[in-house]
Amino acid sequence: MIPSPFPAIINHLLVQEAWAGRKLALHAGKVARIDTGLVAVQLRIAADGLVEDAPDASANVTIRMKLSDLPLMMQNRERAFSYVQVEGDAEFANVVSQVAQGVRWEAEDDLARLVGDIAARRIVAGGRAVFGAAQSTRRRIEENVAEYFLEEQPLLVRPEAVTGFSADVAELRDDVERLAKRIERLRGGLA
């Protein structure tokens, strides 16, 4: 059986964040199952707060998530657990959530061990610049596509236009109702 890389990755992050290991150590022996539908991983908390594979153990908590939600979870870590379903030990799940939200990967520190401090700083800065440029490009493309479908090839309608149209329809309905009542009164007066 080939060992899973997940414990090594998670333990690398936990070693960098001593507080997280201390929180998890309080739940030593418990097993968390992370199920994405495609891949499921079971991790046992060791006495030192690190994790180890536990493929055959029964889970104390099961965290179900969709792989398609992973980018949203990474983008907004504070709301990450709103994208998952949790079953089992609520207190343990809460600790897992706190650790998942608080643990950060310091890429610069890891790169510095391989290429040195200055190169690592430049690589990380370059990566951030590329990521920022990609986000800016995505945002401009979204704005251009929206403008095209709103202005040049109107397939979409601005919310303000819908609100205005709804108000006009409501006003017209009220006017028609008043006119119908007036006509009824005139008919009643002629009869």
C-alpha positions as CSV (number, residue, x, y, z in Angstrom):
1,M,0.0,0.0,0.0
2,I,1.4,3.4,-1.0
3,P,1.3,5.9,1.8
4,S,-0.9,9.0,1.3
5,P,0.9,12.3,0.9
6,F,-1.8,14.2,2.8
7,P,-0.4,13.5,6.4
8,A,3.1,14.7,5.3
9,I,1.7,17.9,3.8
10,I,-0.6,18.6,6.8
11,N,2.1,17.8,9.3
12,H,4.5,20.2,7.5
13,L,2.0,23.0,8.1
14,L,1.3,21.9,11.7
15,V,4.9,21.9,12.6
16,Q,5.1,25.6,11.5
17,E,2.1,26.4,13.7
18,A,2.7,25.1,17.2
19,W,-0.7,26.4,18.5
20,A,-2.5,24.1,15.9
21,G,-0.7,21.0,17.1
22,R,-1.5,21.8,20.7
23,K,-5.2,22.2,19.9
24,L,-5.3,18.9,17.9
25,A,-3.3,17.0,20.6
26,L,-6.3,17.5,23.0
27,H,-8.1,15.1,20.6
28,A,-5.4,12.5,20.3
29,G,-6.7,9.2,18.9
30,K,-9.7,10.7,17.2
31,V,-10.1,10.1,13.5
32,A,-11.3,12.7,10.9
33,R,-12.6,11.5,7.5
34,I,-12.4,14.1,4.7
35,D,-14.6,12.9,1.8
36,T,-14.7,14.7,-1.5
37,G,-16.7,12.1,-3.3
38,L,-13.8,11.3,-5.5
39,V,-11.1,10.9,-2.8
40,A,-11.6,10.1,0.9
41,V,-8.8,10.5,3.5
42,Q,-8.9,9.3,7.1
43,L,-6.5,10.9,9.5
44,R,-5.9,10.1,13.1
45,I,-4.6,12.7,15.5
46,A,-1.4,11.6,17.2
47,A,-0.4,12.4,20.8
48,D,1.9,15.2,19.6
49,G,-0.9,16.9,17.6
50,L,0.3,15.7,14.2
51,V,-1.8,13.5,11.9
52,E,-1.3,10.0,10.5
53,D,-3.1,7.8,8.0
54,A,-5.9,5.8,9.5
55,P,-7.6,4.0,6.6
56,D,-9.3,1.3,8.5
57,A,-10.4,3.2,11.6
58,S,-13.9,4.4,12.3
59,A,-14.2,8.2,11.9
60,N,-15.2,10.4,14.9
61,V,-16.1,13.2,12.4
62,T,-16.8,13.1,8.7
63,I,-16.3,16.2,6.6
64,R,-17.9,16.0,3.2
65,M,-17.1,18.5,0.5
66,K,-17.2,18.9,-3.3
67,L,-13.9,19.3,-5.1
68,S,-15.6,22.1,-7.2
69,D,-16.0,24.1,-4.0
70,L,-12.3,23.9,-3.1
71,P,-11.3,27.2,-5.0
72,L,-14.1,29.0,-3.1
73,M,-12.9,27.6,0.2
74,M,-9.3,28.6,-0.5
75,Q,-10.4,32.1,-1.5
76,N,-12.5,32.7,1.6
77,R,-11.0,30.6,4.3
78,E,-13.2,32.2,7.0
79,R,-16.3,30.8,5.3
80,A,-14.7,27.5,4.2
81,F,-16.7,25.3,6.5
82,S,-20.0,26.8,5.1
83,Y,-19.2,24.7,2.0
84,V,-19.0,21.4,3.8
85,Q,-21.3,18.9,5.6
86,V,-20.1,17.7,9.0
87,E,-21.3,14.6,10.7
88,G,-20.1,13.3,14.1
89,D,-18.2,14.9,17.0
90,A,-19.1,18.6,16.8
91,E,-16.3,19.7,19.2
92,F,-13.7,17.8,17.2
93,A,-15.1,19.2,14.0
94,N,-14.9,22.8,15.5
95,V,-11.2,22.3,16.3
96,V,-10.5,20.9,12.8
97,S,-12.3,24.0,11.4
98,Q,-10.2,26.4,13.6
99,V,-7.0,24.8,12.6
100,A,-7.9,24.7,8.9
101,Q,-8.8,28.4,9.0
102,G,-5.7,29.5,11.0
103,V,-2.9,27.4,9.4
104,R,-1.0,29.2,6.7
105,W,1.7,27.9,4.3
106,E,4.7,30.2,4.3
107,A,6.0,29.4,0.8
108,E,8.9,31.9,1.1
109,D,10.3,30.0,4.1
110,D,10.2,26.7,2.3
111,L,11.7,28.1,-0.8
112,A,14.4,29.8,1.1
113,R,15.7,26.4,2.3
114,L,16.1,25.4,-1.4
115,V,17.2,28.6,-3.2
116,G,18.2,31.1,-0.5
117,D,16.4,34.0,1.1
118,I,16.7,36.6,-1.7
119,A,15.7,34.2,-4.5
120,A,12.8,32.9,-2.4
121,R,11.5,36.5,-1.8
122,R,11.7,37.3,-5.5
123,I,10.0,34.1,-6.6
124,V,7.1,34.6,-4.1
125,A,6.8,38.3,-5.2
126,G,6.8,37.2,-8.8
127,G,4.2,34.6,-8.0
128,R,2.0,37.2,-6.3
129,A,2.4,39.5,-9.2
130,V,1.4,36.8,-11.7
131,F,-1.6,35.8,-9.5
132,G,-2.6,39.5,-9.2
133,A,-2.4,40.0,-12.9
134,A,-4.4,36.9,-13.6
135,Q,-7.1,38.1,-11.2
136,S,-7.1,41.6,-12.8
137,T,-7.4,40.0,-16.3
138,R,-10.2,37.8,-15.2
139,R,-12.1,40.7,-13.7
140,R,-11.6,42.8,-16.9
141,I,-12.8,40.0,-19.1
142,E,-15.9,39.5,-16.9
143,E,-16.7,43.3,-17.1
144,N,-16.2,43.3,-20.8
145,V,-18.4,40.3,-21.4
146,A,-21.1,41.7,-19.1
147,E,-20.9,45.1,-20.9
148,Y,-21.2,43.3,-24.3
149,F,-24.3,41.4,-23.3
150,L,-25.8,44.5,-21.6
151,E,-25.1,47.2,-24.1
152,E,-24.0,45.9,-27.5
153,Q,-25.9,42.6,-27.8
154,P,-28.6,43.0,-25.1
155,L,-29.2,39.5,-23.8
156,L,-29.0,40.6,-20.1
157,V,-30.9,43.3,-18.3
158,R,-29.5,45.6,-15.6
159,P,-31.2,45.2,-12.2
160,E,-32.1,48.9,-12.2
161,A,-34.0,48.4,-15.4
162,V,-35.9,45.4,-14.0
163,T,-36.7,47.4,-10.8
164,G,-37.9,50.4,-12.9
165,F,-40.0,48.2,-15.2
166,S,-41.6,46.4,-12.2
167,A,-42.4,49.8,-10.6
168,D,-44.0,51.0,-13.9
169,V,-46.1,47.8,-14.2
170,A,-47.3,48.2,-10.5
171,E,-48.2,51.9,-11.2
172,L,-50.1,50.9,-14.4
173,R,-51.9,48.1,-12.6
174,D,-53.0,50.6,-9.9
175,D,-54.1,53.1,-12.5
176,V,-56.2,50.4,-14.3
177,E,-57.8,49.4,-11.0
178,R,-58.7,53.0,-10.2
179,L,-60.1,53.4,-13.8
180,A,-62.2,50.2,-13.4
181,K,-63.7,51.5,-10.1
182,R,-64.5,54.9,-11.7
183,I,-66.2,53.1,-14.6
184,E,-68.2,51.0,-12.1
185,R,-69.3,54.2,-10.3
186,L,-70.3,55.8,-13.6
187,R,-72.3,52.7,-14.6
188,G,-74.0,52.7,-11.2
189,G,-74.9,56.4,-11.6
190,L,-76.5,55.8,-15.1
191,A,-78.6,52.9,-14.0
